Amino acid sequence: MQISFHGAVQTVTGSQHLLELNGLKILLDCGLYQGKRQEAWRRNREFPFAAEAVDAVLLSHSHIDHSGNIPNLVKRGFRGRVVCTRATADLCGAMLLDSGNIQERDVEYVNRHRRERGEPPVEPIYTQADAAASLKHFRGIDYEEPFNLGAGVTATLYDAGHMLGSAIVALDWREGQGRTARRLVFSGDLGRPSLPLLRDPTLLPAADVLMLESTYGSRIHPPVEESADALQQLIWRIYRRGGKVIIPSFAVERTQMLVFLLNQLYHRGELPDIPFYVDSPLAVNVTEVFRKHWAYFDEPTQNYLRHQDPDGDIFGFKKLRYIREVEQSKALHLRREPCVIISASGMAEAGRIQHHLKNNIEDPRNLVLIVGWQAPNTLGRRLVERVPVVRIFGKEYALEAEVATLNGFSGHADLPGLLGWVKAFDRRPEHIFVVHGEPAAARSLAERLRNDLGCRGVMVPELGQTVEV
């Protein structure tokens, strides 16, 4: 088998790995690379392989850095199936259309400036129509339901515990004269044990080849409960000084987790009597998918939904309002009384959150609460670093609001979680490729795999590298 690493190596974005075995070409994930505009444009627009030659895509989950370039793959000639869980297929139905809309809006902005400079227009990487067309290729399957890809290759998905529908991908095949059975396991984004809403990541008995994420391969997360307590205390503190809490949040998974935690706090009477808003059309659509797939939730969440939530809706409570319409969103800008606003995008690089920030960060009563990792060169990272002046929509704003960070909500396994998951293999993999992590995190995890678990054949691949196993 040959593995070519075309994304999410020594970085945490653009997951894309091409496998060639038994005459098949199988793509693990097909994510958008998110980074500096020109580099992202170049890497996302052109694939380093022929799209029409790919036989199947095995999609670990719906986050855009894993799924977001599927419409472009189809646009360029892919005619196979995108195999994923049913929840992932439904989530992509909302997320890829939203991504296509963003591509179109970005190009409109770029082309206005190109016209001013007398330059020819450019086309979006893909459109909403392209995204809709790509959805016809999705095939949703259940966890632990073997799927025959042909040529003696079978794919099976296991619960990764990272977000709704997230999957560990296992490929089984036979090769060589003796037809030796082999297994490759791709962790996708691996979740944390005991996260709210989700089941723990599935422990697997064996793998010959392991592709392991390393997003937090050098860190230890604080407990989720600790961050939930801190969330409650911050809301009370800002309420008492008459301010607003503005939370940039990913529309998928992070927003639903926050709302679920707020639901529990509300029903225990532990929140102030103020309005809460989720202002993101994508978050509204995605939350409906979460409600539909309640069977994916862990047992404690299902018990809470059945027996403890008085409204029978873990993603709602009486003081919470979901905002879809633009005029309703604009009305929040005029509000001066305390409230909590959760809005996308999570790194504050696009979407309605930018409007809420520009209207609120110059008021020292307010709080910007960061609840997720912020990539370099993003507005979210500049807020975390407390840059005195930030640019939003081309204008400068003084950062007078308080900024706080809660790191305990991450849906990624930390270093102990990653090591513990690998340690559970009855037979250690012969080859381990450490992917989906910044260089320091990937190298740290690789070293700990060698030293703590005695793993051999551990490698941190480079972008574009091809290996034979």
C-alpha positions in Angstrom: 0.0 0.0 0.0 1.1 3.5 -0.8 0.1 6.6 1.3 0.5 10.1 0.0 0.1 12.9 2.5 -1.6 15.9 0.9 -2.9 17.9 3.9 -3.0 18.1 7.7 0.6 17.1 8.1 2.6 19.3 10.5 -0.5 21.5 10.5 -4.1 21.1 11.7 -5.9 22.0 8.6 -6.8 20.6 5.1 -6.9 16.9 6.0 -6.3 14.8 2.9 -4.5 11.5 2.5 -4.5 9.4 -0.7 -4.2 5.6 -0.3 -3.4 3.3 -3.2 -4.0 -0.4 -2.6 -5.2 -3.4 -4.6 -5.7 -1.1 -7.6 -7.9 1.3 -5.8 -7.3 5.0 -5.0 -9.0 5.9 -1.7 -9.0 9.4 -0.3 -9.1 9.8 3.5 -10.9 13.1 4.0 -11.0 16.0 1.6 -10.7 19.1 3.7 -10.3 22.8 2.9 -6.9 24.2 3.8 -7.4 27.3 6.0 -4.5 29.7 6.1 -3.1 32.8 4.4 -5.4 33.8 1.6 -3.1 33.2 -1.4 -1.7 29.9 -0.2 -5.2 28.7 0.7 -6.6 29.7 -2.7 -3.8 27.8 -4.5 -3.9 24.7 -2.4 -7.7 24.3 -2.4 -8.2 25.1 -6.0 -5.9 22.4 -7.5 -5.5 18.8 -6.3 -2.0 17.1 -6.5 -3.8 14.1 -8.0 -6.4 13.4 -10.6 -9.8 13.8 -9.0 -11.4 11.5 -11.6 -9.0 8.7 -10.7 -10.2 8.6 -7.0 -12.5 5.6 -6.4 -13.9 6.6 -3.0 -13.6 9.1 -0.2 -13.8 7.9 3.4 -14.8 10.9 5.4 -14.1 10.9 9.1 -16.4 13.8 10.0 -18.0 17.0 8.8 -15.7 19.8 10.0 -14.8 21.9 7.0 -11.0 21.2 7.4 -12.0 17.5 6.7 -14.9 17.7 4.3 -14.9 21.2 2.8 -13.2 20.5 -0.6 -15.4 17.6 -1.6 -17.5 19.9 -3.8 -14.4 20.9 -5.7 -13.3 17.2 -6.0 -16.7 16.4 -7.6 -16.5 19.5 -9.8 -13.1 18.3 -11.1 -14.3 14.8 -12.0 -14.7 12.6 -9.0 -17.6 10.1 -9.6 -17.2 7.7 -6.6 -18.9 7.5 -3.2 -18.2 9.6 -0.1 -18.6 7.1 2.7 -19.4 8.5 6.1 -21.8 8.1 9.0 -25.4 9.2 8.5 -25.0 12.1 10.9 -22.0 13.3 9.0 -23.9 13.1 5.7 -26.7 15.2 7.2 -24.3 17.8 8.7 -22.4 18.1 5.4 -25.8 18.9 3.8 -25.8 22.1 5.8 -22.1 22.8 6.1 -21.0 22.4 2.4 -23.9 24.7 1.2 -22.8 27.3 3.7 -19.2 26.9 2.6 -20.2 27.3 -1.0 -22.0 30.5 -0.1 -18.8 31.8 1.7 -16.8 31.0 -1.4 -19.1 33.0 -3.6 -19.1 36.0 -1.1 -15.4 36.0 -0.8 -15.0 36.1 -4.6 -17.5 39.0 -4.9 -15.3 40.9 -2.4 -12.0 40.0 -4.2 -13.5 40.8 -7.7 -14.6 44.3 -6.5 -11.0 45.1 -5.8 -9.7 43.4 -8.9 -12.1 45.6 -11.0 -10.7 48.7 -9.3 -7.2 47.6 -10.4 -8.3 46.7 -13.9 -7.7 43.0 -13.3 -9.9 40.2 -14.6 -12.3 38.5 -12.3 -11.7 35.2 -10.6 -14.1 32.3 -10.0 -14.9 30.7 -6.6 -13.3 27.4 -5.8 -16.9 26.1 -5.8 -20.4 27.5 -5.5 -23.5 26.5 -3.6 -24.7 24.7 -6.7 -21.5 22.7 -6.8 -21.9 21.9 -3.1 -25.5 20.7 -3.7 -24.3 18.5 -6.6 -21.6 16.9 -4.4 -24.2 15.7 -1.8 -25.5 13.2 -4.3 -22.3 11.2 -3.9 -22.7 10.8 -0.1 -23.4 7.3 1.3 -24.3 7.3 5.0 -23.7 4.1 6.9 -23.9 3.0 10.6 -21.0 2.6 13.0 -19.4 -0.9 12.8 -21.2 -1.7 9.5 -18.6 -3.1 7.1 -18.7 -1.4 3.7 -17.3 -3.2 0.6 -15.2 -0.9 -1.5 -14.3 -3.6 -4.0 -11.0 -5.3 -4.8 -11.1 -7.1 -1.5 -11.1 -3.9 0.5 -13.6 -3.2 3.3 -14.1 0.0 5.3 -15.6 0.1 8.8 -16.4 3.2 10.8 -16.1 3.4 14.6 -17.3 6.2 16.9 -14.4 8.7 17.4 -16.2 10.7 20.1 -15.0 14.0 18.6 -18.3 15.4 17.4 -21.7 14.2 16.2 -21.1 11.4 13.7 -17.3 11.5 13.8 -15.6 8.3 12.9 -12.4 6.3 13.2 -11.9 4.7 9.8 -10.6 1.1 9.6 -9.6 -0.4 6.2 -9.2 -4.2 6.0 -7.6 -5.9 3.0 -5.4 -8.8 1.9 -2.2 -8.5 0.0 0.7 -10.6 -1.1 1.0 -14.2 -2.3 -0.2 -15.6 1.1 -3.0 -13.1 1.0 -2.1 -11.7 4.5 -4.9 -9.8 6.2 -3.9 -6.2 7.0 -5.6 -3.3 8.7 -5.1 0.5 8.5 -6.7 2.7 11.1 -7.2 6.4 10.6 -8.1 8.1 13.8 -9.6 11.2 12.2 -10.1 13.7 15.0 -10.1 11.7 18.1 -12.4 12.8 21.0 -12.0 13.0 24.7 -13.4 10.5 27.2 -16.3 11.8 29.3 -17.2 14.7 27.0 -20.8 16.0 27.3 -23.2 14.7 24.7 -20.8 12.2 23.1 -19.8 8.6 23.6 -16.1 7.9 24.4 -13.8 7.0 21.4 -14.0 3.4 20.5 -11.0 1.3 21.5 -9.8 -1.0 18.8 -7.8 -4.2 19.2 -5.2 -4.0 16.5 -3.8 -2.2 13.5 -0.9 -2.8 11.2 -0.8 0.9 10.1 -2.1 3.8 12.2 -2.6 7.4 11.1 -3.0 9.3 14.4 -4.0 12.9 14.9 -1.9 15.1 17.2 -3.7 18.4 17.5 -3.0 18.5 21.3 -0.1 16.0 21.3 1.8 18.2 23.8 -0.9 19.4 26.0 -3.2 18.3 28.9 -6.7 19.7 28.9 -8.4 21.0 32.1 -11.6 19.1 32.9 -14.7 20.1 31.1 -16.5 20.5 34.4 -13.9 23.1 35.5 -14.5 25.1 32.3 -18.3 24.9 32.8 -18.0 26.3 36.3 -15.8 29.1 35.0 -18.3 29.8 32.2 -21.1 30.3 34.8 -18.9 32.5 37.0 -17.8 34.7 34.1 -21.5 35.2 33.0 -22.4 36.3 36.5 -19.5 38.6 36.8 -20.1 40.4 33.5 -23.9 40.6 34.3 -23.2 42.3 37.6 -21.1 45.0 35.9 -23.8 45.5 33.2 -21.9 44.1 30.3 -22.4 41.6 27.5 -20.7 38.3 26.9 -19.7 37.8 23.3 -18.6 34.2 22.4 -17.1 33.5 19.0 -18.0 29.8 18.5 -17.8 27.2 15.8 -21.3 26.6 14.6 -20.8 22.9 14.6 -20.2 20.9 17.9 -18.8 23.8 20.0 -22.1 25.8 19.9 -24.2 22.7 20.7 -21.9 21.7 23.6 -22.1 25.3 25.1 -25.9 25.4 24.7 -26.2 22.0 26.4 -24.1 23.1 29.3 -26.1 26.4 29.6 -29.3 24.3 29.5 -28.2 22.4 32.5 -27.0 25.5 34.4 -30.4 27.2 33.6 -32.5 24.3 34.9 -30.5 24.2 38.1 -31.2 27.9 38.6 -27.5 28.9 38.3 -27.7 31.6 35.6 -28.7 35.2 35.8 -32.1 36.2 34.4 -30.8 37.6 31.1 -31.4 36.6 27.4 -29.1 34.2 25.6 -28.8 34.2 21.8 -27.3 31.9 19.2 -26.8 34.1 16.2 -25.8 31.9 13.3 -28.0 30.5 10.5 -25.6 27.6 10.1 -25.7 26.8 13.9 -29.5 26.9 13.7 -29.5 24.3 10.8 -26.8 22.2 12.5 -28.6 22.1 15.8 -31.6 20.6 14.0 -29.4 17.8 12.7 -28.2 17.2 16.3 -31.8 17.0 17.5 -32.5 14.5 14.7 -29.6 12.2 15.6 -30.1 12.0 19.4 -29.3 8.2 19.2 -25.6 9.2 18.7 -25.5 10.8 22.2 -24.0 9.0 25.2 -26.2 7.3 27.8 -26.0 10.2 30.4 -27.2 12.7 27.8 -30.0 10.4 26.6 -31.1 9.9 30.2 -31.0 13.7 30.8 -33.1 14.3 27.7 -35.7 11.7 28.7 -36.0 12.2 32.4 -34.5 15.5 33.5 -34.9 18.2 30.9 -38.4 19.7 31.6 -38.7 20.9 28.0 -37.5 17.8 26.3 -34.9 19.9 24.4 -31.3 19.8 25.5 -30.5 22.5 22.9 -33.0 25.0 24.2 -34.3 26.7 27.3 -36.8 29.5 28.0 -34.2 32.3 28.0 -32.4 31.1 24.8 -33.3 32.4 21.3 -31.9 31.2 18.0 -31.4 34.0 15.5 -31.7 33.3 11.7 -32.9 36.5 10.1 -30.4 39.4 9.4 -32.7 42.0 10.8 -33.0 40.1 14.1 -29.2 39.9 14.3 -28.9 43.6 13.6 -31.3 44.4 16.4 -28.8 42.8 18.9 -26.3 45.6 18.0 -28.6 48.2 19.6 -29.0 46.2 22.8 -27.1 47.8 25.8 -28.5 45.5 28.6 -26.6 42.4 29.7 -26.9 39.3 27.5 -24.9 36.4 26.1 -24.4 36.2 22.4 -22.9 33.0 20.8 -22.1 33.6 17.1 -20.0 32.1 14.3 -17.3 31.9 13.1 -15.2 30.4 15.9 -12.0 32.2 14.9 -13.9 35.4 14.2 -12.7 35.5 10.6 -16.1 35.7 9.0 -19.8 35.8 9.7 -22.0 37.7 12.2 -19.5 37.5 15.0 -17.5 40.2 13.3 -20.5 42.6 13.6 -21.0 41.8 17.3 -17.3 42.4 18.0 -17.1 45.7 16.2 -20.1 46.9 18.2 -18.9 45.7 21.5 -15.1 45.5 21.9 -14.7 49.2 22.7 -16.8 48.9 25.8 -14.8 47.8 28.9 -18.0 46.4 30.6 -18.1 43.6 27.9 -16.3 40.3 27.7 -15.1 38.4 24.6 -15.0 34.8 25.7 -12.7 32.5 23.6 -13.8 28.9 23.8 -11.7 27.2 21.1 -8.2 27.1 19.4 -7.4 30.2 17.4 -5.1 29.8 14.4 -2.3 32.3 13.8 -3.1 35.4 11.8 -6.8 35.2 12.7 -8.9 37.9 14.4 -9.6 35.4 17.2 -5.8 35.0 17.8 -5.3 38.8 17.9 -8.0 39.1 20.5 -6.4 36.3 22.6 -3.1 38.2 22.3 -4.8 41.4 23.3 -3.6 43.5 20.4 -4.5 47.0 21.4 -6.1 47.8 18.0 -7.8 45.3 15.7 -9.1 45.7 12.2 -12.7 44.5 11.4 -14.2 45.2 7.9 -11.2 47.4 7.1 -11.7 49.7 10.1 -9.7 49.9 13.3 -11.3 49.3 16.7 -9.7 49.7 20.2 -9.8 46.5 22.2 -11.2 47.8 25.5 -13.4 44.8 26.3 -12.1 42.1 28.6 -10.9 38.9 26.9 -11.0 35.5 28.6 -10.1 32.1 27.3 -11.6 28.7 28.4 -9.6 25.8 27.0 -11.6 22.9 28.5 -14.2 22.6 25.8 -11.9 21.1 23.2 -13.3 18.0 21.4 -9.8 16.7 20.7 -8.0 14.2 22.8 -5.0 15.6 24.7 -1.7 13.9 25.2 -2.8 11.4 27.9 -6.0 10.7 25.8 -4.0 9.9 22.7 -1.5 7.8 24.4 -4.2 5.9 26.3 -6.1 5.2 23.1 -3.0 3.7 21.4 -2.1 1.8 24.6 -5.4 0.0 24.4 -4.4 -1.8 21.2 -3.7 -5.5 22.0 -1.0 -5.4 19.3 0.8 -2.2 18.6 0.9 -1.0 15.0 4.0 -1.6 12.9 3.8 1.9 11.4 2.4 5.0 13.0 2.1 8.2 11.1 1.5 11.3 13.2 -0.7 13.8 11.4 -3.0 16.7 12.0 -0.8 18.6 14.4 1.5 21.6 14.5 5.2 20.5 14.3 5.9 20.8 18.0 2.8 18.9 19.0 3.4 16.2 16.4 7.0 15.7 17.4 6.1 15.6 21.1 3.5 12.9 20.5 5.8 10.9 18.3 8.5 11.0 21.0 6.1 9.9 23.7 4.8 7.0 21.5 8.4 5.8 21.1 9.5 6.3 24.7 6.4 5.6 26.8 4.7 2.9 24.7 7.7 1.4 22.9 6.2 1.9 19.5 8.5 1.5 16.5 8.1 2.9 13.0 6.8 6.2 14.3 7.0 9.0 11.7 5.9 12.6 11.3 5.4 12.9 7.5 5.9 16.0 5.4 3.4 17.6 3.0 3.5 15.8 -0.3 5.5 12.8 1.0 4.6 9.3 -0.3 5.5 6.2 1.7 5.1 2.5 1.0 4.0 0.2 3.8 
